[in-house]
Amino acid sequence: MYMEKIEGKFLISLISMSRIALLTLFFMSYLLTYGQAQAQYKIGNLDLDGKLNVWYDSIVGLERTSLIDGSFYPFRTKALKTHEYFIKNKWDLGTVIYKGQVFEVNMLYNVFQDLLIIQNTTNAETMVEPLKLSQNLVSRFEINSALFVRLEGDEAPAKTGFYQLLSDYPQLKVFVKRMKSQTFENGEEGFPSVAFYELDYYYLMRANRSIRIKNKKAFFQMFDSHKVEIKEYIRANNLLIKPGNDVDIMILTKFCSKKNWGL
């Protein structure tokens, strides 16, 4: 009877152990098992109370943790010669800041729908499964060497969405809204086929003011008292300011930012 009471108390104590204590035992066991083959981690000062994810991210590295948050995104639209994605229609390794954390994942940016899609790499069966993230929780991402940021409300030059940050200076920036239009054309054997064409909008932003860049006049409007100087610089450097000429726009933006004209 005495032994039964002891066993009963022992079982009750095990069942009543807190989740934190169990997690502590799990991670201590894990580190003891793999510690010989892996780098040694100090756990003496580790606070497991609600900070397991912080500890794990610090050890593994946020950019190497899996991002599987999102809903399934079916690929529906197929065009013969064009596509609705930024640069290319193949998975490309990039970085994304999601819920304040940095992840390195394969991604696609659908500029027609303004959607960032990531690849589910959690197991072999879902390697090609596309996931649509909660777009409002994506603060920025980088794909094909282009940095996109999410602008909302008054900070957006047009509608809320993702904008490529083309030039970034403390008081002067250029954002590009990458878009594509959809049309239907005659395809093979006369059947209609969908086609996508680039439709990009450039914006020069200074403080709370934004001007759409269609040509050099946007810079004249932004710096109206320095129109002559800007004209001379454009002529001297043979610049052509128009959508699609990213390098020329970046060069002129850098010139204007260095002048500190009321910036």
N, C-alpha and C positions, 0 to 999 in steps of 0.2 A: 504493500500500500504506500509505504514511504517513497519507494522508487517511482511509483506511478505518479505521485504528486510532483516529484521533481521533474519527471519527463513532461508532465502537463504544463508546469510553469515554464519549462524550457521552450516548449512549442508555442505557448502564448507570447513569450518574450520575442521569439523569432517573428511571429506574425505581426506583432506590434512595432517591430523595428521600422523606423521612418524610411521613406524613399531615399533620403539623402544618405543615410547610413549604408543602404544597399548599394547605391551608386558608388560610394566610397570604396566598399569592398571590391566592387567590379573593377574599378580603375586601378586599384592597388594590385589586384591579381593580374590585370592586363600588363601593367608596367613590369611586374616581377617576371612574367612569362617572356615578354619580348624585349626587356631591358638589356639583355646581354647582346642581342644582335643589333639593337638600335641605339641611338644617342641617349644619354642619360638625362632624365628630366627631374627637376627638383619639385617634390610635391609636399614638402613640409609645411609650406605656407599657403597651400592651395585651398581656396574657399569654394567648396562644391555646392554651396547653398545658392542655387539659381544662376551659377556662373559656369556651368559645364560647357556651354557653347562657346563662351569667351576663351576658356582654357583650351578647348579643342582647336579653335580657329588660330590661337597663338602658336600652337605646336605644329599643326599641319600647314597653316597658311591659308588665308581666306581665298586666295586666287586658285587654290587647289581643292577646295571643298566643292561638293556637288550642288548644283542648283537645279532642283527638280520641281520648283514651285511654278504652277501655271495650269492652264487647261489645254487639252488636245487641240491642235490647229490643223485641220485637213487642207492639203494642197488641192485646190479645186481648179483654178484657172491655168490653162496651158496654152501658150502661144508658140507658133512655129519658129519664129526667128527672133522674137523679143521676149522680155520678161518684166515683171513688176518690181524687181529687187534692185538694191543699190549696187552698182558696179557689175556684180555677177550673181547668177542664180544657183550657186553652190555654197555649201557650208564653209564658213571662214572663221578661223580662230580669232577671237577678240576678247575684250574685257568689258564688263558691265558693272555699274554700281546699282545694286538692287537692295532696297530696304537699308541703305547706308553701308552695305558690305560689298567688297570687291570680289568678283568672280571671273574666272577665265573659262570661257565656253565657246563651243561652235555656235555660230549665229547667222541669221539672215535678217536683213532689214527690208521689209516690204514698204517701199516708198509710195506705192499707189494707195495703200490702206493706212500708212503711217503706223506700222506695227513692227515691233522687235520680236523675232521668233528665235528660240534657242533649241538646241538638240538635246534630247534626253539620252544621256550616256550612262544611265545607272546599271544597265545590263545589256547583254548581247542582243536580246530579243527586241529591245526598244531603242536600239542605237539610232535608227532613222526616224524615230517618233518626234515630230515637231511640237513644241510647247509654246503657247502664247502667254507671256508674262502679264501680270497686272501692270499695264503701261504707266499708270500714275505713280507706281512705286519705283520706276526706273528713273534715276536722276541724270545719268549720262552713260554713254557707251562708246567704244572705239572699235571701228571695223574698217578694214582696208585702208588703214592709216588716216582715217577721217574721224574726228571727234564730234559726237552729237550730244547735245544737252536738251533736256526737256524744259520748255518755257511755258508758263501758264499765266493767264490773266493779263495784267498790265505789263508784265515783263516780256510778253510775246509781241513781236512786231505785227503779227497777224493772228491767226487762230492758235489755240493751244496745241502743242505737239512737239516733235523732235526737230531741232534745227542744227545744222552743221556749223560749228564755230570755226569760221575760216580765218579770221584775224582777231587776236585778243590782246588789247592794250588796256591799261587801267581805266581810261575814260573814252575809249573809242574801240568799237567792235564791228565785225561784219558777220552776219548770220545768213545762212542759206537754207531756204526751205526746199529740200529735194522732193520733187513730186513727179508723177507720171500721169499722162492722160491715156484713156482707153478708147480705142476705136475698133471698128469691125471692117475687115477687108476680105476680098475674095481670096480664098486659099486654094489648096490643091483641088483640082477637078471642079472648080467653081463653088465649092462649099465655103460659107463665111468663116473667117478666122479672126480671133481677137489679136490685137497688136497694141503695144505700149510705147509711148514716146515721152522723152524727158521734158519736164515743164518745171524749171527751177526759178525760184524767186530770191533775189539777193536784197539784203537790208543793211544799211549803214546806221549804226546806233551810237548815240552820244547822250549820256545821261538818260533822261526819260523821253528822248526824241528819236524817232526812227524814220528813215527815208528809204524808199525802195530804189535800188540801183538799176536803172535801165541804161544809163550812159554816164558820162562825166558830169552831167548837170546835177546829179545827186550830191557830189562833193561841193559843187558851187553853192548849192542850197544850204548845205550844212555849215560851210565856211564862206558865207557871202561876202565878207569883207576881205577875203584873200583869194578871190577868183583869179586875178591876174597871175599871182604866184603859182597857183595850181596849174593853170593853163601852160605856163612856161615849163613847169616840171614834166607835164605830160608830153609836151612837144619835144623836149630835150631827151627824154627817155623812150620816145616812140611807143607810148602806151595806148592801148585801145581798151577803153572801159566799157564793157558790156557783159551781160550774163554769159557764162561759159569761159570767159578769160580770167580764170581765178588768179593766176600769177600776177597779171597786171593790176588787178584790183587790190591784191595784197601789197604790192609795191607802193601804190599810191596811198593806201591806208597807213602804212608804216611811215611814209613821208609826212603825212598830216599829223600823225600822233607825236612825232618828234618835235613839231613846231610849237606844240602847246598853245594853240590858238584858243585861249579861253577855256582850256580843258581843266 
